[in-house]
Amino acid sequence: VSTTPAPAPPAWTPPPTTPAPATPPTTSEPPSPMPLPPSAPPAPRPRPTASATHAPTTRVATPPPPRPVAPPARPPSPLAPATLVPAPPPRTAPSTTRIPTTTPARGVHAGHEPTTRAPATPSLAAAPVHLKPLKPRGMSYDRTTSITVIWGFKEGGRGGSLKMDRQFDLRPAAAQQAAVDTCDRIAAHADLRIFKVSCWPQDFRDFLRSRRRAFPSRSLEKDLADFLLFAPQWVLDHVGFDRGGSVASASGRVPTWFAADFRVELDSHSSGRQTAPVMGRWEEYLDRESKLVASGPGKSLRRSFPCAPIFVRAEAELQVIGSALSSWLVSVGCALIAVIAFTRSAFLSTIATFAIFATAACSLFAITTVFHWHFGLMEAVSLIIFCGFSVDYPLHVVQAYVHERQHGAGIRQALREVAGAVVAGCFTTCGAAAFLLLCEIRIFTRFGQVLIVNMLFSLMFALFWIPAVIELHSSFCCAPACCGRRAGAKVAAGAA
């Protein structure tokens, strides 16, 4: 017998209960939930139809336990380290990529995953960077030159050097102000082409003003000692005291000299001729500055001098070039004396010396016209040194002619004897100098080129010019003594 439940009223009422059958239901089957009120979203399950063996049962469903709601996250403390919230796996297609988060989540709500934020990208337009404009230069920094201006010295040393000026005094306020003004005027002069200034009196002025002290200093010894305790190393190398330059003992002592560096646009690899105009401009300008300081209240600053390693090298190079001609003439004179001692003939010594002179002249022509080099220090030294190389081949040919002439032969027999040895010697010398052409240092490469050219010209004059002049002289020799010697030589050759 099946029982049919009563129809449900319009208002919701629990269904009537039916006594359970004799056979209790198994406990392994999970209880079916009862229908929820109309306000609940899930729909009620259909009830099974009662049969002869099973009666319809009605069970009261227990609502599911509510999900725990996480409390809202507190804002991160600026002192606490930031915690990273792992991002959930993406719900979209595998091709999409989720940006990892670096910002902690604000909170986790029921049914929602923690949200993530992409790191903010700083905008360049929002925060522009203002850089101090630099003066344009025509060369790299490592090719520029540093020129040092020094005070506290005067001329009158040995060999034109400088010596200490005892009238130099930096303690007066006018002298300190004159030192700073001189550095400012030097840096502002356009013809000197300065792009960087390292003048420690300017730094000393800024140091005193940052300590709310007056500049010029009324107590230079004390203020300067305080300044040197915080100064970099280059400042300590640009000031000297009466009994040494130690910073620890600088308190209460008077500086006897000081210097300032100026970085200029002058190539450090410039030759002496290129450096000489720059050196002249610096000397002329500092002479005017010294006269201006001497006519003002800061005359105890005394005179200033420019000094730089490139100036010393330029002066030495110009002196060597200026004395190259006199040195070369001395070398040729020594070669003439040696040839006269070996040949004991003024004529042969003269043509050998002229061959040496012609070799040097042709080498100079190749340097200036073919190679287009400026006549500098290396070229001047090369001509002086290679004068000794130019003596060998003419001296060998002339000496062989003298030896063959004593046996009744002439210049042709002398060439048969020594021409092969002279040519072989020239090739060995040129072959040894050819390895200098592979060097990366320019002075070695040029030295090899000049040596090869000098050897080739010396060989040419020894094997072609000297025999031609000797043969021409022999054919036109009409003096009785000369003809008698030739006749005697022919008779001796016929008798042999």
Secondary structure as the mmCIF struct_conf table of DSSP 4:
data_model
#
loop_
_struct_conf.conf_type_id
_struct_conf.id
_struct_conf.beg_label_comp_id
_struct_conf.beg_label_asym_id
_struct_conf.beg_label_seq_id
_struct_conf.end_label_comp_id
_struct_conf.end_label_asym_id
_struct_conf.end_label_seq_id
HELX_LH_PP_P HELX_LH_PP_P1 PRO A 5 PRO A 9
BEND BEND1 PRO A 10 ALA A 11
HELX_LH_PP_P HELX_LH_PP_P2 PRO A 14 THR A 17
HELX_LH_PP_P HELX_LH_PP_P3 PRO A 19 PRO A 21
BEND BEND2 ALA A 22 THR A 23
HELX_LH_PP_P HELX_LH_PP_P4 PRO A 24 THR A 26
BEND BEND3 THR A 27 GLU A 29
HELX_LH_PP_P HELX_LH_PP_P5 PRO A 30 PRO A 37
TURN_TY1_P TURN_TY1_P1 PRO A 38 SER A 39
BEND BEND4 ALA A 40 PRO A 42
HELX_LH_PP_P HELX_LH_PP_P6 ALA A 43 ALA A 50
BEND BEND5 ALA A 52 THR A 53
HELX_LH_PP_P HELX_LH_PP_P7 VAL A 60 SER A 77
BEND BEND6 PRO A 78 ALA A 80
HELX_LH_PP_P HELX_LH_PP_P8 PRO A 81 PRO A 90
BEND BEND7 THR A 92 THR A 92
TURN_TY1_P TURN_TY1_P2 PRO A 94 SER A 95
HELX_LH_PP_P HELX_LH_PP_P9 ARG A 98 THR A 101
BEND BEND8 THR A 103 THR A 103
BEND BEND9 ARG A 106 ARG A 106
TURN_TY1_P TURN_TY1_P3 ALA A 110 GLY A 111
HELX_LH_PP_P HELX_LH_PP_P10 GLU A 113 THR A 115
HELX_LH_PP_P HELX_LH_PP_P11 ALA A 118 SER A 123
TURN_TY1_P TURN_TY1_P4 LEU A 124 ALA A 126
BEND BEND10 ALA A 127 ALA A 127
HELX_LH_PP_P HELX_LH_PP_P12 LEU A 131 PRO A 136
BEND BEND11 GLY A 138 MET A 139
HELX_RH_3T_P HELX_RH_3T_P1 TYR A 141 ARG A 143
BEND BEND12 THR A 144 THR A 144
STRN STRN1 THR A 145 TRP A 151
BEND BEND13 GLY A 152 GLY A 152
STRN STRN2 PHE A 153 GLU A 155
BEND BEND14 GLY A 157 GLY A 157
HELX_RH_3T_P HELX_RH_3T_P2 ARG A 158 GLY A 160
STRN STRN3 LEU A 162 MET A 164
TURN_TY1_P TURN_TY1_P5 ARG A 166 GLN A 167
BEND BEND15 PRO A 172 PRO A 172
HELX_RH_AL_P HELX_RH_AL_P1 ALA A 173 ALA A 188
TURN_TY1_P TURN_TY1_P6 ALA A 190 ARG A 193
STRN STRN4 ILE A 194 SER A 198
HELX_RH_AL_P HELX_RH_AL_P2 TRP A 200 SER A 210
TURN_TY1_P TURN_TY1_P7 ARG A 211 ARG A 212
BEND BEND16 PHE A 215 PRO A 216
BEND BEND17 ARG A 218 SER A 219
HELX_RH_AL_P HELX_RH_AL_P3 LEU A 220 PHE A 230
BEND BEND18 ALA A 231 ALA A 231
HELX_RH_AL_P HELX_RH_AL_P4 GLN A 233 LEU A 236
TURN_TY1_P TURN_TY1_P8 ASP A 237 HIS A 238
STRN STRN5 VAL A 239 PHE A 241
TURN_TY1_P TURN_TY1_P9 ASP A 242 ARG A 243
BEND BEND19 VAL A 247 VAL A 247
TURN_TY1_P TURN_TY1_P10 ALA A 248 SER A 249
TURN_TY1_P TURN_TY1_P11 SER A 251 GLY A 252
STRN STRN6 PRO A 255 VAL A 264
BEND BEND20 GLU A 265 GLU A 265
TURN_TY1_P TURN_TY1_P12 SER A 268 HIS A 269
HELX_RH_AL_P HELX_RH_AL_P5 GLY A 272 ALA A 294
TURN_TY1_P TURN_TY1_P13 SER A 295 SER A 295
BEND BEND21 GLY A 296 GLY A 296
TURN_TY1_P TURN_TY1_P14 PRO A 297 GLY A 298
HELX_RH_3T_P HELX_RH_3T_P3 LYS A 299 LEU A 301
STRN STRN7 SER A 304 CYS A 307
HELX_RH_AL_P HELX_RH_AL_P6 PRO A 309 GLY A 322
TURN_TY1_P TURN_TY1_P15 SER A 323 SER A 323
HELX_RH_AL_P HELX_RH_AL_P7 ALA A 324 THR A 343
HELX_RH_AL_P HELX_RH_AL_P8 ALA A 346 PHE A 365
HELX_RH_PI_P HELX_RH_PI_P1 ALA A 366 VAL A 370
BEND BEND22 PHE A 371 PHE A 371
HELX_RH_AL_P HELX_RH_AL_P9 LEU A 377 GLN A 406
TURN_TY1_P TURN_TY1_P16 HIS A 407 GLY A 408
HELX_RH_AL_P HELX_RH_AL_P10 ILE A 411 ALA A 434
HELX_RH_3T_P HELX_RH_3T_P4 PHE A 435 LEU A 438
BEND BEND23 GLU A 440 ILE A 441
HELX_RH_AL_P HELX_RH_AL_P11 ARG A 442 MET A 460
HELX_RH_PI_P HELX_RH_PI_P2 PHE A 461 TRP A 465
HELX_RH_AL_P HELX_RH_AL_P12 ILE A 466 SER A 475
TURN_TY1_P TURN_TY1_P17 PHE A 476 PHE A 476
HELX_RH_AL_P HELX_RH_AL_P13 PRO A 480 ALA A 495
#
